[in-house]
Amino acid sequence: MPLLAESLLPSRLGGLGGVLIGTAVTALHAPSRARPAVVPHWATAGGAAATLFIGTVAGLDPAVRASRPSPTETLPRSDENTRRRRADLRRRALAVNSVHGTKCTDR
């Protein structure tokens, strides 16, 4: 549940920003057409509800996936394959640095 709540925060902020920008544009544009600046309450509430719904749908799958493995399963293991990959990455970095003429020390 905390992961889903974390994904809803950007959705809420984006929805609030969208409603505020939409209201401001309406208020600025309406006088140029000699019309009153009216934003219906249902449009504001609908925009806020839509962002919460879309944020929930978009954040549900990543939140469920992130909550499946136990924390000990996600910790990196120092097995032979990991050591080989790290050594290979260091060799590649040294090769790239030697081509570009930069100095890099291997740890």
GROMACS elastic network, one bead per residue, 0.5 to 0.9 nm:
[ bonds ]
;  ai    aj funct       b0    kb
    1     4     6  0.51826   500
    1     5     6  0.62840   500
    1     6     6  0.86258   500
    1    63     6  0.77283   500
    1    64     6  0.88384   500
    1    67     6  0.88817   500
    2     6     6  0.60748   500
    2     7     6  0.86881   500
    2    63     6  0.84771   500
    3     7     6  0.63666   500
    3     8     6  0.87708   500
    3    59     6  0.82202   500
    3    60     6  0.86405   500
    3    62     6  0.83849   500
    3    63     6  0.52537   500
    3    64     6  0.83051   500
    3    66     6  0.79007   500
    3    67     6  0.79479   500
    4     7     6  0.50976   500
    4     8     6  0.63096   500
    4     9     6  0.89959   500
    4    55     6  0.88960   500
    4    56     6  0.71611   500
    4    59     6  0.59032   500
    4    60     6  0.61792   500
    4    62     6  0.83099   500
    4    63     6  0.54964   500
    4    64     6  0.83323   500
    5     8     6  0.50534   500
    5     9     6  0.65983   500
    5    56     6  0.85711   500
    5    59     6  0.86133   500
    6     9     6  0.55887   500
    6    10     6  0.79043   500
    6    59     6  0.86091   500
    6    63     6  0.89690   500
    7    10     6  0.63832   500
    7    11     6  0.71222   500
    7    55     6  0.69132   500
    7    56     6  0.76553   500
    7    58     6  0.82493   500
    7    59     6  0.54129   500
    7    60     6  0.83361   500
    7    62     6  0.88982   500
    7    63     6  0.79828   500
    8    12     6  0.60680   500
    8    13     6  0.86030   500
    8    51     6  0.88002   500
    8    52     6  0.69446   500
    8    55     6  0.53934   500
    8    56     6  0.64118   500
    8    58     6  0.89755   500
    8    59     6  0.70828   500
    9    12     6  0.51722   500
    9    13     6  0.62151   500
    9    14     6  0.85470   500
    9    55     6  0.84631   500
   10    13     6  0.50713   500
   10    14     6  0.59539   500
   10    15     6  0.84075   500
   10    55     6  0.80904   500
   11    14     6  0.51256   500
   11    15     6  0.60115   500
   11    16     6  0.85066   500
   11    51     6  0.59026   500
   11    52     6  0.65137   500
   11    54     6  0.77728   500
   11    55     6  0.51923   500
   11    56     6  0.84795   500
   12    15     6  0.50653   500
   12    16     6  0.60491   500
   12    17     6  0.84564   500
   12    48     6  0.75347   500
   12    51     6  0.64319   500
   12    52     6  0.64105   500
   12    55     6  0.77811   500
   13    16     6  0.51435   500
   13    17     6  0.60609   500
   13    18     6  0.85133   500
   14    17     6  0.50166   500
   14    18     6  0.60216   500
   14    19     6  0.85932   500
   14    51     6  0.77209   500
   15    19     6  0.61551   500
   15    20     6  0.85484   500
   15    47     6  0.67771   500
   15    48     6  0.57633   500
   15    49     6  0.86882   500
   15    50     6  0.81384   500
   15    51     6  0.53483   500
   15    52     6  0.79129   500
   16    19     6  0.51797   500
   16    20     6  0.61462   500
   16    21     6  0.85451   500
   16    47     6  0.84140   500
   16    48     6  0.68267   500
   16    51     6  0.86200   500
   17    20     6  0.51216   500
   17    21     6  0.60064   500
   17    22     6  0.83922   500
   18    21     6  0.51480   500
   18    22     6  0.59087   500
   18    23     6  0.84219   500
   18    47     6  0.80909   500
   18    48     6  0.89369   500
   19    22     6  0.51041   500
   19    23     6  0.60589   500
   19    24     6  0.85251   500
   19    43     6  0.88218   500
   19    44     6  0.63443   500
   19    47     6  0.66700   500
   19    48     6  0.74886   500
   20    23     6  0.51476   500
   20    24     6  0.60862   500
   20    25     6  0.85949   500
   21    24     6  0.50183   500
   21    25     6  0.60551   500
   21    26     6  0.84689   500
   22    25     6  0.52005   500
   22    26     6  0.61255   500
   22    27     6  0.85640   500
   22    39     6  0.89052   500
   23    26     6  0.50961   500
   23    27     6  0.61033   500
   23    28     6  0.86160   500
   23    37     6  0.85953   500
   23    38     6  0.85817   500
   23    39     6  0.66414   500
   23    44     6  0.86210   500
   24    27     6  0.50231   500
   24    28     6  0.61279   500
   24    29     6  0.84955   500
   25    28     6  0.50823   500
   25    29     6  0.58861   500
   25    30     6  0.83411   500
   26    29     6  0.51672   500
   26    30     6  0.57948   500
   26    31     6  0.89946   500
   26    37     6  0.61342   500
   26    38     6  0.76185   500
   26    39     6  0.75117   500
   27    30     6  0.56448   500
   27    31     6  0.74238   500
   27    36     6  0.81792   500
   27    38     6  0.76185   500
   27    39     6  0.85737   500
   28    31     6  0.65992   500
   28    32     6  0.77115   500
   28    37     6  0.79477   500
   29    32     6  0.55506   500
   29    33     6  0.70333   500
   29    35     6  0.88126   500
   29    37     6  0.79988   500
   30    33     6  0.53946   500
   30    34     6  0.63188   500
   30    35     6  0.51232   500
   30    36     6  0.59467   500
   30    37     6  0.52507   500
   30    38     6  0.83663   500
   31    35     6  0.56856   500
   31    36     6  0.67569   500
   31    37     6  0.72837   500
   32    35     6  0.76224   500
   33    36     6  0.87258   500
   35    38     6  0.86276   500
   39    42     6  0.85256   500
   39    43     6  0.69679   500
   39    44     6  0.73983   500
   40    43     6  0.53414   500
   40    44     6  0.67092   500
   40    45     6  0.88510   500
   41    44     6  0.51627   500
   41    45     6  0.61157   500
   41    46     6  0.83283   500
   42    45     6  0.50591   500
   42    46     6  0.57186   500
   42    47     6  0.83705   500
   43    47     6  0.60260   500
   43    48     6  0.85887   500
   44    47     6  0.52184   500
   44    48     6  0.63586   500
   44    49     6  0.86626   500
   45    48     6  0.51502   500
   45    49     6  0.60625   500
   45    50     6  0.84934   500
   46    49     6  0.50193   500
   46    50     6  0.59327   500
   46    51     6  0.85737   500
   47    50     6  0.51261   500
   47    51     6  0.63071   500
   47    52     6  0.87658   500
   48    51     6  0.53262   500
   48    52     6  0.64404   500
   48    53     6  0.87842   500
   49    52     6  0.51943   500
   49    53     6  0.61921   500
   49    54     6  0.86091   500
   50    53     6  0.50744   500
   50    54     6  0.60025   500
   50    55     6  0.83441   500
   51    54     6  0.51356   500
   51    55     6  0.58366   500
   51    56     6  0.83745   500
   52    55     6  0.50971   500
   52    56     6  0.60442   500
   52    57     6  0.86129   500
   53    56     6  0.51596   500
   53    57     6  0.62252   500
   53    58     6  0.85575   500
   54    57     6  0.51531   500
   54    58     6  0.59770   500
   54    59     6  0.83712   500
   55    58     6  0.51277   500
   55    59     6  0.58321   500
   55    60     6  0.82588   500
   56    59     6  0.52065   500
   56    60     6  0.57709   500
   57    60     6  0.54283   500
   57    61     6  0.76084   500
   58    61     6  0.68903   500
   58    62     6  0.79050   500
   59    62     6  0.56755   500
   59    63     6  0.60446   500
   59    64     6  0.86354   500
   60    63     6  0.51782   500
   60    64     6  0.61334   500
   60    65     6  0.86234   500
   61    64     6  0.51863   500
   61    65     6  0.61484   500
   61    66     6  0.85675   500
   62    65     6  0.50570   500
   62    66     6  0.60074   500
   62    67     6  0.85435   500
   63    66     6  0.51627   500
   63    67     6  0.61811   500
   63    68     6  0.88279   500
   64    67     6  0.52084   500
   64    68     6  0.64004   500
   65    68     6  0.54773   500
   65    69     6  0.79213   500
   66    69     6  0.69418   500
   67    70     6  0.75480   500
   69    72     6  0.80982   500
   69    73     6  0.61308   500
   69    74     6  0.68296   500
   70    73     6  0.53585   500
   70    74     6  0.68223   500
   71    74     6  0.53338   500
   71    75     6  0.67208   500
   72    75     6  0.54410   500
   72    76     6  0.87781   500
   73    76     6  0.80351   500
   73    77     6  0.89800   500
   74    77     6  0.87867   500
   76    82     6  0.86847   500
   77    82     6  0.73981   500
   78    81     6  0.80683   500
   78    82     6  0.59147   500
   78    83     6  0.67196   500
   79    82     6  0.54204   500
   79    83     6  0.64526   500
   79    84     6  0.88283   500
   80    83     6  0.51440   500
   80    84     6  0.62089   500
   80    85     6  0.86630   500
   81    84     6  0.50605   500
   81    85     6  0.61303   500
   81    86     6  0.86117   500
   82    85     6  0.50994   500
   82    86     6  0.61761   500
   82    87     6  0.85673   500
   83    86     6  0.51805   500
   83    87     6  0.61170   500
   83    88     6  0.85191   500
   84    87     6  0.51083   500
   84    88     6  0.60415   500
   84    89     6  0.85645   500
   85    88     6  0.50238   500
   85    89     6  0.61250   500
   85    90     6  0.86116   500
   86    89     6  0.50602   500
   86    90     6  0.61982   500
   86    91     6  0.86428   500
   87    90     6  0.50823   500
   87    91     6  0.62165   500
   87    92     6  0.86530   500
   88    91     6  0.50705   500
   88    92     6  0.61874   500
   88    93     6  0.86032   500
   89    92     6  0.50652   500
   89    93     6  0.61069   500
   89    94     6  0.85801   500
   90    93     6  0.50714   500
   90    94     6  0.61547   500
   90    95     6  0.85626   500
   90   106     6  0.70800   500
   90   107     6  0.87838   500
   91    94     6  0.51366   500
   91    95     6  0.61426   500
   91    96     6  0.86679   500
   91   106     6  0.86223   500
   92    96     6  0.61501   500
   92    97     6  0.84915   500
   93    96     6  0.51472   500
   93    97     6  0.60378   500
   93    98     6  0.85058   500
   93   104     6  0.82592   500
   94    97     6  0.50346   500
   94    98     6  0.60193   500
   94    99     6  0.86036   500
   94   103     6  0.84402   500
   94   104     6  0.65871   500
   94   105     6  0.80136   500
   94   106     6  0.76738   500
   95    98     6  0.51401   500
   95    99     6  0.63060   500
   95   100     6  0.87687   500
   96    99     6  0.51701   500
   96   100     6  0.63192   500
   96   101     6  0.85235   500
   96   102     6  0.86409   500
   97   100     6  0.51380   500
   97   101     6  0.58714   500
   97   102     6  0.50471   500
   97   103     6  0.64685   500
   97   104     6  0.66919   500
   98   102     6  0.61896   500
   98   103     6  0.72561   500
   98   104     6  0.83529   500
   99   102     6  0.78876   500
  100   103     6  0.89876   500
